[in-house]
Amino acid sequence: MCLAVPGLVVSVENSKAVVSYGSKTVIADCSLMPCKKGDFVIIANGFVMQIIPKQQAIKTLELLRQEQGS
């Protein structure tokens, strides 16, 4: 089973997005799904696959934090 965690795009340059997962950042190719700074995204195999609405991303991240705490 795979768990997709939303990440926050902190910058985009030349179809490469820097995506933050709290203390960790990754670089993802956004040529298939153009994104911009401030978007929440799902990454698979190094590519941005989906842009998630902010409220949905925040809710998902809150549920994951709650689960980690239990």
C-alpha positions in Angstrom: 0.0 0.0 0.0 1.2 3.5 -0.8 0.5 6.6 1.2 0.6 9.9 -0.7 1.5 12.8 1.5 0.9 16.4 0.3 4.0 18.6 0.1 4.2 22.4 -0.2 5.9 23.9 -3.3 8.4 26.5 -2.1 9.9 27.4 -5.5 9.7 26.5 -9.2 12.4 27.0 -11.8 12.7 25.5 -15.2 10.0 22.8 -14.6 11.6 21.8 -11.3 9.7 22.3 -8.1 11.3 22.4 -4.7 8.7 20.7 -2.4 8.8 20.9 1.4 7.7 18.1 3.7 8.5 20.0 6.9 12.2 19.5 7.6 12.8 17.6 4.4 12.8 19.1 0.8 12.7 17.2 -2.5 13.0 18.3 -6.1 10.3 17.1 -8.5 9.7 17.5 -12.2 6.6 19.6 -12.8 6.6 19.5 -16.6 3.6 17.1 -16.6 1.6 19.0 -14.0 2.6 22.7 -13.9 2.5 24.1 -10.4 3.4 27.3 -8.6 4.9 28.4 -5.3 2.3 27.8 -2.6 0.6 24.8 -4.2 0.2 21.5 -2.3 1.2 18.6 -4.5 1.4 14.8 -4.6 4.7 13.5 -6.1 5.2 10.0 -7.6 8.5 8.8 -9.1 10.0 12.3 -9.0 7.1 13.9 -10.9 4.3 16.2 -9.6 1.2 14.1 -10.3 -1.5 16.1 -8.7 -2.2 19.5 -7.2 -4.3 19.3 -4.0 -6.6 22.0 -2.7 -5.1 23.7 0.3 -7.9 22.8 2.7 -7.7 19.1 1.7 -3.9 19.1 2.1 -4.1 20.7 5.6 -6.8 18.3 6.7 -4.7 15.3 5.4 -1.6 16.6 7.2 -3.5 17.1 10.5 -4.9 13.5 10.3 -1.4 12.2 9.7 0.0 14.1 12.7 -2.8 12.8 14.9 -2.1 9.3 13.8 1.6 9.7 14.5 0.8 10.9 18.0 -1.3 7.9 18.9 
